[in-house]
Amino acid sequence: MVFFGFNCLGPPTFTLTAECFPTRIRSAGFGLVDGLAVSGGAVGVLAIAPLAPKLSSLQALLLISSFLVLAAILARFTPHARNRALEDRRENDLTG
């Protein structure tokens, strides 16, 4: 499960993040999104860990899976730069 998470979900996330920002601010935007992800992971551990003894295995799995479903929905509606060079993105073109 850890192998799947690190090797199958990580690279597409980084690629999608890079597509969302124009070239001039891509590194700053990527850094912001990556920092928010790390912060969210830290807060998630602190918020879910106290609940673990109170939840059954199924409830814990459903709780964590709900965040994955939310992430999939957000990724679905994120603007994509399919078939366009990343350098061709204009600064005001954040809508795809």
N, C-alpha and C positions, 0 to 999 in steps of 0.2 A: 504494500500500500504506500509506503514511504517512497519506494522506487518510482511508482506511478506518479505520485504527486510532484516529485522533484524533476523528473525527466520528461514527463508528458504534459504537465500543466504549466511549468515554468516558462519555457521558451515562447509559446504562443502569447503568454501574458506580456512578456517583454516586447515582442513584435507589435502587438496591438497598441501598447503604450507609445511606442515610437511613432506609429502611424497617426496618432491623434494630434500631434503637435507639429507646427511648421518648422522648417529647418533651423531658423534662427534661435528658437527657444526650446528645441527638442531636448537638449540635455537638462535644462532647468525643469521642464515639465516631467521628464522621466524621473529626475531626482525627487521631485515633489510627490509623484505617485508612488514611487518605491518607498519613500519615507513614511507616507501614510499607510502603506501596506504593512510595513514593519511595526509601526505603532498600533495598527489594528490587531496584528497578531499578538502583540504584548498585552493589550487590553483584553483581547479575547481569552487568553490563557488565564489572566487574573479574574475574569468574570465567570468563566466556565469551570475552572478548577474547584471553587467552593461548592458548585452544584453537583459535581461528579458523585459524591457519596449518596446524594438524595435521588439520583436518577437511575433507572434500570438501563441495561445495555441498549435496548431498543430506543428508549427516550434520548439517550446521549447521542446515538447514531442519527436519529431524526433531527436533533438540534443542530449538530454539526453539518448535516446534509442540507439543512435549510439555508445555511450561509452559502454553500456551493451552488444551490439553485438560484439564489439571489445574484451571485456573481455571474452565472451563466446568462441570466436575463439582462443584466447590465451590459455584458459583453455583446449580446445580440443587438442592442440598440445603440451601441457606440459607433460613431462614424468610421467608415473604413476607407482606405485609400487603394482599393483593389485596382489593378491594372494602371496605376499611376506611379511615376517615379516619385520618391519621397522628396527629392530636391525641387520638384515642380509645385509643391504645395505652397500656397501664398500664406502670408501671416494672418490674413482675415478669413482664411478658408478653414475654419475649425469644424464646419458642419459636414464635411465629406463631400 
